[in-house]
Each structure stands twice: as C-alpha cells, then as structure tokens.
Amino acid sequence: MRHNRPVIQAGDRHWRGSARLAVSCALLFCAMSLLVDWDAGSLTPLRALLWVTMSAAVCVVLLPQRVSAGPGWVAVRTPWRRHVVRTDGLAAVRQYEGVSSHLVLRDVHGHSVELDPRVLAANPLLWHELDTGVRRSLERGTLRQGADVLDRLGRRIDDETARAVLRESGLS
C-alpha cells in the first residue's frame, strides 16, 4: 500500500501583497484614464477598450513572478507559464547585476529559471530549499559553475537575517 505524503512547499510570503498592489495600480490607471477621457468628451467604446487593454498590460508588467520551492526543485510562475528547475541537479548558476539583479539557475536537464535574489533573502524557507538542493548538486558533482555566487548570496542573506534579529531584539 502506497501512502501519499503531503508535499511541503515553500512560497514567497510577500507575493499576494505585491500582486494586490499591481492589480490596484492597473485598476487605478484604468479608472483615471477612463475618467479623464470621459471628462474631455472623447470617450468612445473603442477608446474605452484601448484603456482597458492598456490597463491589463500595466497589470501584467507589474505582476511579480511567483516563486515556490520544494524538496529538490524551484519553480517560477509568470502570467504565461511555469518554469521548474531541479535544484538537486543544478549545472550552473549565474547572477546578473544591474538595474534588476537576477539569478539564473540551470539544471542538468536543460531547464532554467530566472529569479530575483531579494525574494530568497525575504523568504528563508525558499532559501533553505534552494541551499539544500545546491548542497546535493555539489555532492553529486553536477554543479560546475556558480557555487561561489550562491555562497556569497548565502552569506549576504545570513548577515541580513542576523542584523534583523539583532534589530528586533533591541541589541543593535
């Protein structure tokens, strides 16, 4: 007899708030656009459709990726699709700096995900799942590029967490 154990999954605990903000901004943009166009006397059904379409585009642009992780995997969901990478079989990790810093994780199966490292810093359970998978990849010898990137990121996350604990406890 096979027992189905529940799959424990970690997720971005701030995603709902960020998604609400994106939807609110898009709705506000839509309402203001329609109101200004109506007040100017130039609102037509075609223009209203244009404003609604542009508001939907604003929502899609502002909607954050939804990051989740479980034993041996990390998933990133965009409005269009879901990308999953095996963290216990990572082949390469790269971090790109600039206006929007992001990590690119690629596994031995050719799958890859891009995610914001701030999501990992803000969600210790996500970081733990990724770190555990990275350790397995190192043990198996599949991770050939980028272990140093994750090591630096891990130290930065640990430092930020320690400072936050000290700040909350009144010791700093």
N, C-alpha and C positions, 0 to 999 in steps of 0.2 A: 504494500500500500504506500502510495506516494503522498507526502504531506506538503502542502503548499505553504511555504513560509512567506510572510509579507516582505515585500521588497522595501527596504529602508532607503528613502530618497531624501537628499538634502536639496534645498532650493534657495533662491535669492529671496530673503525675507523682506527686502525693500521694493521688490518688483511691483506689487499691487499699488503702492503709493505712487511710484513713478508712472505706471500705466494710467492711473486716475488723473494725474497731472497732464499727461499727454492728451487724453480724451477731453479734459476740461479746456485746455488751450485750444484744441481744434474746434470744440463747440463754441467757445467764446469768439474765435476768429470767424466762424460761420455766422453767428448771430450779429456780430458787429458789421460784417461785410453786407449781409442782407439788409440790416437796418440803415446803413449809410446809403446803399443803392436805392432802397425804398424811399428814403427821405429826399434823395435827389430826383426822384420821379423817373428813374431809368430802369427800375427792376422789371424784368420780363421773365417768363418761365425759363427761357434758355439761359439768361444770366443767373437766375437762381440755381439752376442745375450746375452751372460753372462754379459758383461759390461753394456749393455743397461738395462738388468733386475736389475742389482745391482744399477744402477743409479736411476731407478724407485723406488727401495726400499729406497734409500737415500732421495728421494723427499718425500715419504710417511712418513718417520721418522721425517723429518724436518718440514713438513707442520703443521702449528699450527691449533688448534681447532678453529672453527668459532663460536663465542658466540653471540647470539642475545636475545633480551627480548622484551616483550610487556606487556600490562596490565594483570597481573596475571600469567605470565609464563616466564621461561628462557629456552632457547634451546642451546645445544652444538652439533655442527655438526663435525663429524670426516670424514675421507675419506670413511668410510664404512657405517655409519648410523647417524641418528639424534636422540638425546635424549632430551626429554622435561620434565620439572618438573613444577608443579603448585606452584607458589610462594605464592598464597593466601591460600594454603592448605599444607604448609610445616609441616612435623612432626619432622624432625631432621636435624641439621647442624653440620658437623664436619670439623675441619681444621687439616690437617696433615702437620707438619713441616718437614724439612729435605732438601735434595738436591733440590727437586722440591716441594715446598709448594703447596698444593691444597685444595680446599673446596669441600666437598661432601654434596650436598643438596638432601634430600629425602622427597617426599610428602606423603600424606595420602593414595594415590593410589598405593604406592609401587614403583613408578618411581624415578630414581635418576640420577643426573648429577655430573660430576667432572669438576671443572674449576680452573684456576689459578687466585688467588686473585689480581694479578697485572693487569689483564685485567679489573677488576672492578675499580681499582684505576686509570687506564689510560682512562677510559670511564665513565664520570659522568652520562650520560643518562642510561647506563646499571645499574650502582649502584643505581640510583634513582628508576628504575623499580623493582629491587630486594628489596630494602628497603621498598618501598610501599607495595609489596606483603608480606614481613615479618611482617609489622605492621598489615596487615589484618589477617595473621595467628595468631598473638598474640591476637588480638581482638576476634577471633573465638575460641581460646584455643587449636588449633591443634599443635602448635609448643611447644614441650615438652623438647627438647634437643637442645642446641646450640645458644640460643638467645644471650648469653654473647659473643660468638665467633663473631657474626655479629655486636654486639655493639662495641667490640674492633676494628674490621675491619673498621667500620664506623668512629670511632674517628681517626684512622690512616689515612684514606682517606681524612677526613676533614682537618686534620693537614697538610698533604702533599699539598692539594689544597690551603690552606691559605698561606703556605710558597711559593708556586709557584706564587700566585698572588702578594705577597709582593716583591718577587724577580723580577718579571716582571715590577712592578711599581717603582722599584728602592728604596724601603723603607727598604730593609734588607741588 
